[in-house]
C-alpha cells in the first residue's frame, strides 16, 4: 500500500513514519513537503525523511500559488479571524491540494497527516482532501495512537532513533510560512504570562518594539485592483514583495499579535503570531479602501470579510460560499487602485498619505469653505426633519399620554 504523508520534518511527521511502519503492513511511505516560504526548514529534509523510513520525498515550491490564489484573495476581502491574519489557515489548502495531486500521480489510496486531534489543521487538511479527492482515505495518527503529549513524542522519537531538531527546553509548537510565524505551547499556555519577546531565539521574523530603531521608516505600497504590485515605487511580484515587507516590518517591531482565540473544535487556545509584512499590507489595503469604496459597499464588505475569515479559519476554503464571496470581493476591488504611504515606528503603523485616481473624496464638498454649489447646507434642515420624523412622532405620542420618553 502507498501512503502519502504531509511532511514537514518536524516532530509530529518525523515520528509518524516509523509509527506507520509498525502499524500498517508493508507500507510505502512517500513524503510531500509543500514549500510555502519556510525555506530554511527545507534544508536536509530529504535525507531526514529517507533516514526515518520514507521511500522518497517531493519538495514542492508552491509559494507563487500560495500568494496569488490564497493570500491575495484574503487580503482583498480583508479577511481576519478574531484579529488573526490567517497565516496557517490559508496555507493548509494549497499544501493539501498539492498532496492530492501527488497522490494521484503515485496511485496512492491513503493520505496521512500529523495534525493533532485538538487542533484546527486536521479540519483544514481533510476538508480540502474531501473537496478535491473524496475517494482517498485519510490516516490521522494523533486520533488513534497511544501518544498523548509532545513529551511522549520526543520519547518515541528518541527510542526509534528519529532525528529531531527540538528539545524539551525549547519545545514551542511553531508554524512558519511566507506570511507568518506562529508560537504555541510552553509558557504561552498560561495567558497570565507575557510572551518572551526579548528572549534570544523567540522572535524569528523581527524584534520587539522596544528594540526597534528610534527613527521611523516610511514605506509606499502601490495597489492595482486591490492587489499590491509595488513597494517604494518598484514593481514587485507577490512573493518578493511580502518577503521584503517582512524584513522592513520585522526590524521595526511591526506585526506581533498575542491572542486567546476560539478554535473551531470548541476550546480556547493562546497563540503569538509574527506577521510583519502581512500586517503592513492589511493596513495599507484598508486605508486605500476608505478612499475608493462608497459607504454602503464598505460597510457590507466588513460583514463579508468576517464570514470570509471564518470560512478560511474553519477549513472551508473549497466551499461554494467562499467562492461566491470572491465574486463579490473582486467586484468591489475594481477601483481599489492607488498608493498608500505608511510610517513604521516601534511596532506602530501610522498612516502617512493615500492617493488614488478613483478617489471618492472631494475636497470641494468636504471643505468648510465655499463648495461651489455642490453641497447646499440649507438642504440639511429638510434632511434632518425627514430623517428624524419617526423619533419626533414617538416623542409627541409620549407627551400626549403624559410620558417623558
C-alpha positions as CSV (number, residue, x, y, z in Angstrom):
1,X,0.0,0.0,0.0
2,X,1.1,3.5,-0.7
3,X,0.7,6.3,1.9
4,X,1.3,9.9,1.0
5,X,2.5,11.8,4.1
6,X,2.1,15.5,4.5
7,X,5.7,16.0,5.7
8,X,7.4,19.0,7.4
9,X,10.3,17.3,9.1
10,X,9.0,18.5,12.4
11,X,8.4,16.3,15.5
12,X,4.9,15.1,14.5
13,X,5.6,14.0,11.0
14,X,9.0,12.6,11.8
15,X,7.6,10.1,14.4
16,X,4.7,9.2,12.1
17,X,6.9,7.4,9.6
18,X,8.1,4.7,12.0
19,X,4.7,4.5,13.5
20,X,3.1,3.8,10.1
21,X,5.8,1.1,9.6
22,X,4.8,-0.5,12.8
23,X,1.0,-0.3,12.3
24,X,0.4,-1.0,8.6
25,X,1.5,-4.0,6.5
26,X,4.5,-3.2,4.3
27,X,3.5,0.4,3.6
28,X,5.5,2.5,1.1
29,X,5.6,6.0,2.6
30,X,6.0,8.8,0.2
31,X,6.5,12.2,1.8
32,X,5.4,15.5,0.3
33,X,6.6,18.9,1.7
34,X,4.9,21.9,0.4
35,X,7.2,24.9,0.4
36,X,5.1,27.9,1.3
37,X,8.0,30.0,2.4
38,X,9.6,28.0,5.2
39,X,12.8,27.8,3.1
40,X,15.3,27.2,5.9
41,X,13.2,24.2,7.2
42,X,13.6,22.5,3.8
43,X,17.3,22.1,4.2
44,X,18.2,18.4,4.8
45,X,14.6,17.4,4.6
46,X,15.1,14.6,2.0
47,X,17.9,13.0,4.0
48,X,15.9,13.1,7.2
49,X,12.8,11.6,5.5
50,X,14.6,8.7,4.0
51,X,16.7,8.0,7.1
52,X,13.4,7.7,9.0
53,X,11.9,5.2,6.5
54,X,10.3,7.1,3.6
55,X,10.9,5.8,0.1
56,X,11.0,9.3,-1.4
57,X,10.3,12.9,-0.8
58,X,8.6,15.5,-3.0
59,X,9.6,19.1,-2.2
60,X,7.0,21.3,-4.0
61,X,7.6,25.0,-4.3
62,X,4.1,26.4,-4.2
63,X,4.9,29.9,-3.0
64,X,3.5,31.7,-6.0
65,X,0.3,29.8,-5.9
66,X,0.1,30.4,-2.2
67,X,0.4,34.1,-2.6
68,X,-1.7,34.7,-5.7
69,X,-4.5,32.2,-5.1
70,X,-4.8,32.3,-1.3
71,X,-3.1,35.2,0.4
72,X,-4.1,38.0,-2.1
73,X,-7.8,36.9,-2.3
74,X,-7.9,37.0,1.5
75,X,-6.2,40.4,1.6
76,X,-8.6,41.8,-0.9
77,X,-11.5,40.5,1.2
78,X,-10.0,42.0,4.4
79,X,-10.5,38.6,5.9
80,X,-9.4,38.1,9.5
81,X,-10.4,35.7,12.3
82,X,-10.6,37.4,15.7
83,X,-7.8,39.8,14.6
84,X,-5.6,36.9,13.4
85,X,-4.4,37.3,9.8
86,X,-4.9,33.6,8.8
87,X,-1.3,32.6,8.2
88,X,-1.6,28.9,9.0
89,X,-5.3,28.8,8.0
90,X,-4.8,29.7,4.3
91,X,-1.5,27.8,4.0
92,X,-3.1,24.4,4.5
93,X,-5.4,24.3,1.5
94,X,-2.6,24.8,-1.1
95,X,-0.5,22.2,0.6
96,X,-3.3,19.7,0.8
97,X,-4.1,20.4,-2.9
98,X,-0.6,19.6,-4.0
99,X,-0.6,16.4,-1.8
100,X,-3.8,15.3,-3.6
101,X,-2.0,15.9,-6.9
102,X,1.0,13.7,-5.8
103,X,-1.4,11.0,-4.5
104,X,-3.0,10.8,-8.0
105,X,0.4,10.8,-9.7
106,X,1.7,7.9,-7.4
107,X,-1.6,6.0,-7.5
108,X,-1.9,6.1,-3.7
109,X,-5.1,5.3,-1.8
110,X,-4.1,6.9,1.5
111,X,-3.1,10.4,2.7
112,X,-1.7,10.8,6.2
113,X,-1.2,14.0,8.2
114,X,0.3,14.8,11.5
115,X,-2.3,17.3,12.8
116,X,-3.3,17.0,16.4
117,X,-6.8,15.9,17.3
118,X,-7.2,19.0,19.3
119,X,-6.4,21.5,16.6
120,X,-7.9,23.2,13.5
121,X,-5.4,21.9,10.9
122,X,-6.9,18.4,10.8
123,X,-10.1,20.0,9.6
124,X,-8.3,22.2,7.0
125,X,-6.4,19.3,5.5
126,X,-9.3,16.9,5.5
127,X,-11.9,19.2,4.1
128,X,-9.6,20.1,1.3
129,X,-9.0,16.4,0.5
130,X,-12.7,15.7,0.7
131,X,-13.4,18.6,-1.7
132,X,-10.7,17.6,-4.2
133,X,-10.5,13.8,-3.8
134,X,-13.4,12.4,-1.8
135,X,-12.4,8.8,-2.7
136,X,-9.0,8.9,-0.9
137,X,-8.7,7.5,2.6
138,X,-7.2,9.6,5.4
139,X,-4.9,8.4,8.2
140,X,-4.7,10.7,11.3
141,X,-2.4,9.1,13.8
142,X,-3.0,11.7,16.6
143,X,-6.6,10.5,16.8
144,X,-5.7,6.8,17.2
145,X,-2.2,6.3,18.6
146,X,-1.2,6.0,22.3
147,X,1.0,9.1,22.3
148,X,-0.8,11.8,24.3
149,X,1.7,14.6,24.5
150,X,4.7,16.2,22.8
151,X,6.9,14.9,25.7
152,X,5.8,11.3,24.8
153,X,6.5,12.1,21.1
154,X,10.1,13.1,22.0
155,X,10.5,9.9,23.9
156,X,9.1,7.9,21.0
157,X,11.5,9.7,18.6
158,X,14.5,9.0,20.8
159,X,13.6,5.3,21.2
160,X,13.3,4.9,17.5
161,X,16.4,6.9,16.6
162,X,14.4,9.6,14.8
163,X,16.4,12.7,14.2
164,X,14.7,15.8,15.5
165,X,15.7,19.4,15.9
166,X,14.0,20.3,19.1
167,X,14.5,19.5,22.8
168,X,12.4,19.6,25.9
169,X,13.5,23.1,26.9
170,X,12.7,24.8,23.5
171,X,9.7,22.8,22.5
172,X,7.4,25.6,21.3
173,X,5.0,24.5,18.7
174,X,5.8,26.7,15.7
175,X,4.5,27.1,12.1
176,X,6.4,29.1,9.6
177,X,5.5,30.2,6.2
178,X,6.0,33.2,3.9
179,X,3.2,35.1,5.6
180,X,3.9,34.5,9.3
181,X,5.3,32.5,12.2
182,X,3.1,31.2,15.0
183,X,4.1,30.2,18.5
184,X,2.2,28.0,20.9
185,X,2.9,25.9,24.0
186,X,5.2,26.0,27.0
187,X,4.8,29.3,29.0
188,X,2.3,30.6,26.4
189,X,-0.2,28.1,27.6
190,X,-0.8,30.3,30.6
191,X,-2.5,33.6,29.4
192,X,-1.1,35.3,32.5
193,X,2.4,35.0,31.1
194,X,3.9,37.8,28.9
195,X,5.5,36.4,25.8
196,X,9.3,36.3,26.0
197,X,9.7,38.7,23.1
198,X,13.2,39.7,24.3
199,X,14.4,36.2,24.9
200,X,17.0,35.2,22.3
201,X,15.5,32.9,19.6
202,X,11.9,33.5,20.5
203,X,11.2,36.1,17.7
204,X,12.4,35.0,14.3
205,X,10.9,37.5,11.9
206,X,11.7,40.7,13.7
207,X,12.4,42.4,17.0
208,X,10.2,43.6,19.9
209,X,9.1,47.2,19.6
210,X,11.4,48.5,22.3
211,X,14.4,47.1,20.3
212,X,13.3,48.7,17.0
213,X,15.1,51.8,15.7
214,X,14.4,55.2,17.3
215,X,13.9,56.7,13.8
216,X,10.7,56.0,11.8
217,X,10.8,54.3,8.4
218,X,8.4,55.1,5.6
219,X,7.0,52.6,3.0
220,X,4.8,53.3,0.0
221,X,2.8,50.4,-1.4
222,X,1.1,50.5,-4.8
223,X,-2.1,48.6,-5.5
224,X,-3.9,47.6,-8.7
225,X,-7.5,46.4,-8.2
226,X,-6.8,45.5,-4.6
227,X,-3.6,43.6,-5.2
228,X,-0.2,45.0,-4.0
229,X,2.1,45.4,-7.0
230,X,4.9,47.8,-5.9
231,X,7.0,48.7,-3.0
232,X,8.5,52.2,-2.7
233,X,7.9,52.8,-6.4
234,X,9.5,49.5,-7.6
235,X,7.3,46.8,-9.2
236,X,7.4,43.5,-7.3
237,X,5.9,40.1,-7.7
238,X,3.8,38.9,-4.7
239,X,6.4,36.6,-3.1
240,X,9.2,39.2,-3.3
241,X,7.0,42.0,-2.0
242,X,5.9,40.0,1.0
243,X,9.5,38.9,1.8
244,X,10.8,42.4,1.6
245,X,8.0,43.8,3.8
246,X,8.7,41.1,6.3
247,X,12.2,42.4,6.7
248,X,11.1,46.0,6.8
249,X,8.3,45.4,9.2
250,X,10.3,43.0,11.3
251,X,13.1,45.4,12.0
252,X,10.6,48.0,13.1
253,X,8.8,45.7,15.6
254,X,5.6,45.5,13.5
255,X,3.2,42.7,13.4
256,X,3.2,41.0,16.8
257,X,-0.2,39.6,17.8
258,X,-0.9,37.8,21.1
259,X,-4.4,36.3,21.3
260,X,-6.5,33.8,23.1
261,X,-8.6,32.6,20.2
262,X,-11.7,30.3,19.8
263,X,-10.7,27.2,18.0
264,X,-13.1,25.5,15.7
265,X,-13.1,22.4,17.8
266,X,-14.5,24.3,20.8
267,X,-11.6,25.2,23.1
268,X,-9.8,28.4,23.6
269,X,-6.1,28.5,22.6
270,X,-3.4,31.1,23.2
271,X,-1.1,31.9,20.3
272,X,1.5,34.5,19.5
273,X,1.9,35.5,15.8
274,X,4.6,37.3,13.9
275,X,3.1,38.8,10.7
276,X,5.2,41.9,9.9
277,X,4.7,42.2,6.1
278,X,1.1,41.0,6.3
279,X,0.1,43.5,8.9
280,X,1.5,46.3,6.8
281,X,-0.3,45.1,3.7
282,X,-3.7,44.8,5.5
283,X,-3.5,48.3,6.9
284,X,-2.4,49.7,3.6
285,X,-5.3,48.0,1.8
286,X,-7.8,49.2,4.4
287,X,-6.6,52.8,4.1
288,X,-6.9,52.7,0.3
289,X,-10.4,51.3,0.5
290,X,-11.5,54.3,2.7
291,X,-10.8,56.4,-0.3
292,X,-12.2,54.2,-3.1
293,X,-15.3,52.4,-1.7
294,X,-18.7,54.0,-1.2
295,X,-20.3,53.8,2.3
296,X,-22.8,51.0,1.7
297,X,-20.3,48.8,-0.1
298,X,-17.6,49.4,2.5
299,X,-19.9,48.6,5.4
300,X,-21.3,45.5,3.8
301,X,-17.8,44.3,2.9
302,X,-16.9,44.3,6.6
303,X,-19.7,41.7,7.1
304,X,-18.4,39.7,4.2
305,X,-14.8,39.9,5.4
306,X,-15.8,38.4,8.8
307,X,-17.5,35.5,7.1
308,X,-14.6,35.0,4.7
309,X,-12.2,34.9,7.6
310,X,-14.4,32.4,9.4
311,X,-14.7,30.1,6.4
312,X,-10.9,30.2,5.9
313,X,-10.1,29.6,9.6
314,X,-12.6,26.7,9.7
315,X,-11.0,24.9,6.7
316,X,-13.9,25.7,4.3
317,X,-11.8,27.3,1.6
318,X,-13.2,25.0,-1.1
319,X,-16.8,25.8,-0.3
320,X,-19.5,27.3,-2.5
321,X,-19.9,30.3,-0.2
322,X,-16.2,31.2,-0.1
323,X,-16.1,31.1,-3.9
324,X,-19.2,33.2,-4.1
325,X,-17.7,35.8,-1.8
326,X,-14.7,36.0,-4.1
327,X,-17.1,37.2,-6.8
328,X,-18.4,40.0,-4.6
329,X,-14.9,41.0,-3.4
330,X,-13.5,41.1,-6.9
331,X,-16.2,43.4,-8.0
332,X,-15.6,45.8,-5.1
333,X,-11.9,45.9,-6.0
334,X,-12.2,47.2,-9.5
335,X,-11.4,50.8,-8.3
336,X,-9.1,49.9,-5.4
337,X,-6.0,51.2,-7.2
338,X,-3.5,53.7,-5.8
339,X,-0.7,54.3,-3.5
340,X,-0.5,54.2,0.3
341,X,2.3,55.7,2.4
342,X,2.8,54.4,5.9
343,X,5.2,55.3,8.7
344,X,6.6,52.5,10.8
345,X,7.8,53.3,14.3
346,X,8.5,50.9,17.2
347,X,5.6,48.5,16.4
348,X,3.2,51.1,15.2
349,X,1.9,51.7,11.7
350,X,0.9,55.3,11.1
351,X,-1.0,56.5,8.1
352,X,1.1,59.0,6.1
353,X,-0.9,59.7,3.0
354,X,-3.0,57.9,0.3
355,X,-3.8,58.7,-3.4
356,X,-6.0,57.1,-6.0
357,X,-7.3,58.0,-9.5
358,X,-10.6,56.5,-8.3
359,X,-10.8,58.6,-5.1
360,X,-14.4,59.3,-3.9
361,X,-13.1,62.0,-1.6
362,X,-13.9,65.5,-2.8
363,X,-12.1,68.3,-1.1
364,X,-14.5,70.8,-2.6
365,X,-17.5,69.1,-1.0
366,X,-15.9,68.2,2.3
367,X,-14.3,71.6,2.9
368,X,-15.8,74.0,5.4
369,X,-15.3,76.7,2.9
370,X,-17.2,77.6,-0.3
371,X,-18.1,74.4,-2.1
372,X,-19.2,76.0,-5.3
373,X,-22.8,74.7,-5.0
374,X,-22.0,71.0,-4.9
375,X,-23.4,70.9,-1.4
376,X,-26.1,73.3,-0.2
377,X,-26.0,73.5,3.6
378,X,-29.6,74.7,3.7
379,X,-30.7,71.2,2.4
380,X,-29.6,69.7,5.7
381,X,-32.6,71.1,7.5
382,X,-35.1,69.2,5.4
383,X,-33.0,66.1,5.5
384,X,-32.9,66.2,9.3
385,X,-36.7,66.7,9.5
386,X,-37.3,63.6,7.4
387,X,-34.6,61.5,8.9
388,X,-35.8,62.3,12.5
389,X,-39.5,62.1,11.8
390,X,-40.1,58.8,13.5
391,X,-38.2,60.0,16.6
392,X,-40.3,63.1,16.7
393,X,-43.6,61.2,16.3
394,X,-42.7,58.9,19.1
395,X,-41.8,61.8,21.4
396,X,-45.1,63.6,20.6
397,X,-47.0,60.5,21.3
398,X,-45.3,60.1,24.7
399,X,-46.1,63.6,25.6
400,X,-49.7,63.2,24.6
401,X,-50.1,60.4,27.1
402,X,-48.2,62.1,29.8
403,X,-44.9,60.3,29.4
404,X,-41.4,61.7,29.3
405,X,-40.0,59.5,26.6
